Amino acid sequence: MSAAPLAPGSVIGIIGGGQLARMLAMAAARLGYRTVVLEPDAFAPAAQVANNQIVAAYDDPEALDQLAMMADVITYEFENVPVSTVEHLEATHPVRPGSVALKVAQDRLSEKAMAQQLGAETALFAAVNSRADLDRAMAVTGLPAVLKTTRLGYDGKGQAKIMTPDDADAAFASMSRQAAILESFVDFECEISVVAARSIAGAFSAFDVAENEHRNHILHRSTVPSRLDAAVCAEAMAVAARIADHLGYVGIFAVEFFAVRDGESHRLLVNEIAPRVHNSGHWTEAACAISQFEQHIRAITGLPLGDPSRHSDCVMENLIGNEVDRVPEIAAQAGTVIHLYGKAEARPGRKMGHFTRIWPLRSVPAA
Amino acid sequence: MSAAPLAPGSVIGIIGGGQLARMLAMAAARLGYRTVVLEPDAFAPAAQVANNQIVAAYDDPEALDQLAMMADVITYEFENVPVSTVEHLEATHPVRPGSVALKVAQDRLSEKAMAQQLGAETALFAAVNSRADLDRAMAVTGLPAVLKTTRLGYDGKGQAKIMTPDDADAAFASMSRQAAILESFVDFECEISVVAARSIAGAFSAFDVAENEHRNHILHRSTVPSRLDAAVCAEAMAVAARIADHLGYVGIFAVEFFAVRDGESHRLLVNEIAPRVHNSGHWTEAACAISQFEQHIRAITGLPLGDPSRHSDCVMENLIGNEVDRVPEIAAQAGTVIHLYGKAEARPGRKMGHFTRIWPLRSVPAA
């Protein structure tokens, strides 16, 4: 399992051309690799910095064959790549991570079931495929609860809160007969995530736990270190390691947890697993010697995983929509790393970039 | 002078497509700018990551017009761009830095004369345009001395040592009748450099002094902090600031100094000025919140200059020729940032990449 790493000049194929692919392509370039991006939009963020682009749909069979022909290893930037696409590619080419992780991450039921199977706690949940299921599910979870499509939801899309039994009909209708899951409402004190990597040979490496704040269901801010004590952070990393081993995962992934107050400490509930680089790991480019993007490239090319330790404490904030206009002001702040995505139009809710402010470890940032 | 900075999506034209242009293009992308590279080699390092490339000679008039048409601001990655090229462009477009700095940096005599005019010390020197000049020059400098072409020399090319008067004929012949300068041999304890930036509005910002070691006239290693005391480092930065103001410079530049032992401290002699990002500033990408490349992009686009302070001590080493084969081993070292240039062939003497090892400020690195 310790084959030589891909030589410099080898080609990494990336399915998807958004900002995550852009940052992966730049990390690949820094390690001397070339990139080809499969993405229907010729002006997508990643197309601007990749060596090559195949302008086609993610599931276009000819485009996939072309990608496979050009690339020495294939990866993806988002979990909504069709499983059939990855299965088709991995029959003949290395795809990292592969379809096993993708299948689990595409289904909230599988995700939660796996977490429980690996000894991690989750919210109470039940499958909902009919209106009658929803009544049974409410008995399991209690109220309030959240009804979610099992697939394709992100940034709060495909979700409906049920505060009282009277909300059930409308919530069920909003699922449009898609398979759904009802989850008990968790009274968490904070949300955290672990961004971690597993190598081809099975080595595991986690970046420090980030504490995340959302606004309108979109990540607003990640702070590292989090408020959690060392034992709870270690538990989060241990859960991530068990998930990675269970899936035979290769590359970077993120596990999001709810942290619930428990006396002097906290209990963790697995919320979501993302089989890719993750917005809550963007701070790594500013506060660590290597970023999550480089770590992913190292993992999938067979280079040794890099040192995930932090040289600085930090806080990362997203620039959503016209918040990008703040860049000149932010650029004047000390210890601040700005990263924009090359998107032409600052539409409301669109992630345009992010910035990370760093300061010395265990000190307090200036106001 | 405080015009609004170039908006994200604006285009930066870069003359030259080597690794310096590559790193500038990646820094520009991170700030949301687009890039177009003028470079005759379609597979050059920068072409791989830039948005667009014009494949043409650096002095091709049509290509220059095309560059000017596409770019909102133009810069260059090396000081051997023809002055006529920059003068042609700056007649109608912003070129940063401009031709004034380029002219001085292209001529060792002008460079040294300017340094002295600004109150900085240099080696003893004299112009040599004839064999008789060389005899007069040796009387000025004493021996040993170094005869150099005034123009186009780098990495030790175009230089001849004169240890005794017997070496004079051969040294003079080796100049092939090019204008030359004889410089006294400096018995320095170490070589240092300051990499600094000046903004359009005249703000000045210097990164910390790096101590540089060369092998075969090529930079081998830069260590930060240097062995010099704070007063000497401050003097180096002050000289750099006077040079920048004198030239009305915009962007990053480097000043290389010899440090000569002087009792308990050191005296500084200006050796060379490079009107561009510099190999001895590559460590900034690993040990500072922003790199020299980003600082250059900030300066020429009108963004505020970034915070140059270090979060870590560091040492940067170049990977020359097949030293690039060490990458998998280097990748396994803690706190190590690797940067390769995408060059296909590891020819002897060719700069293939570099790596920077970081460790906490003012501590001692592990063996």
Boltz contact constraints between the chains, C-beta under 6 A:
constraints:
  - contact:
      token1: [A, 5]
      token2: [B, 328]
      max_distance: 6.0
  - contact:
      token1: [A, 8]
      token2: [B, 340]
      max_distance: 6.0
  - contact:
      token1: [A, 9]
      token2: [B, 344]
      max_distance: 6.0
  - contact:
      token1: [A, 26]
      token2: [B, 26]
      max_distance: 6.0
  - contact:
      token1: [A, 29]
      token2: [B, 49]
      max_distance: 6.0
  - contact:
      token1: [A, 30]
      token2: [B, 339]
      max_distance: 6.0
  - contact:
      token1: [A, 31]
      token2: [B, 340]
      max_distance: 6.0
  - contact:
      token1: [A, 32]
      token2: [B, 340]
      max_distance: 6.0
  - contact:
      token1: [A, 32]
      token2: [B, 342]
      max_distance: 6.0
  - contact:
      token1: [A, 48]
      token2: [B, 51]
      max_distance: 6.0
  - contact:
      token1: [A, 49]
      token2: [B, 29]
      max_distance: 6.0
  - contact:
      token1: [A, 49]
      token2: [B, 49]
      max_distance: 6.0
  - contact:
      token1: [A, 51]
      token2: [B, 48]
      max_distance: 6.0
  - contact:
      token1: [A, 289]
      token2: [B, 335]
      max_distance: 6.0
  - contact:
      token1: [A, 289]
      token2: [B, 337]
      max_distance: 6.0
  - contact:
      token1: [A, 289]
      token2: [B, 358]
      max_distance: 6.0
  - contact:
      token1: [A, 303]
      token2: [B, 331]
      max_distance: 6.0
  - contact:
      token1: [A, 304]
      token2: [B, 331]
      max_distance: 6.0
  - contact:
      token1: [A, 304]
      token2: [B, 332]
      max_distance: 6.0
  - contact:
      token1: [A, 307]
      token2: [B, 334]
      max_distance: 6.0
  - contact:
      token1: [A, 307]
      token2: [B, 335]
      max_distance: 6.0
  - contact:
      token1: [A, 311]
      token2: [B, 311]
      max_distance: 6.0
  - contact:
      token1: [A, 311]
      token2: [B, 312]
      max_distance: 6.0
  - contact:
      token1: [A, 312]
      token2: [B, 311]
      max_distance: 6.0
  - contact:
      token1: [A, 328]
      token2: [B, 5]
      max_distance: 6.0
  - contact:
      token1: [A, 331]
      token2: [B, 303]
      max_distance: 6.0
  - contact:
      token1: [A, 331]
      token2: [B, 304]
      max_distance: 6.0
  - contact:
      token1: [A, 332]
      token2: [B, 304]
      max_distance: 6.0
  - contact:
      token1: [A, 334]
      token2: [B, 307]
      max_distance: 6.0
  - contact:
      token1: [A, 335]
      token2: [B, 289]
      max_distance: 6.0
  - contact:
      token1: [A, 335]
      token2: [B, 307]
      max_distance: 6.0
  - contact:
      token1: [A, 337]
      token2: [B, 289]
      max_distance: 6.0
  - contact:
      token1: [A, 339]
      token2: [B, 30]
      max_distance: 6.0
  - contact:
      token1: [A, 340]
      token2: [B, 8]
      max_distance: 6.0
  - contact:
      token1: [A, 340]
      token2: [B, 31]
      max_distance: 6.0
  - contact:
      token1: [A, 340]
      token2: [B, 32]
      max_distance: 6.0
  - contact:
      token1: [A, 342]
      token2: [B, 32]
      max_distance: 6.0
  - contact:
      token1: [A, 344]
      token2: [B, 9]
      max_distance: 6.0
  - contact:
      token1: [A, 358]
      token2: [B, 289]
      max_distance: 6.0
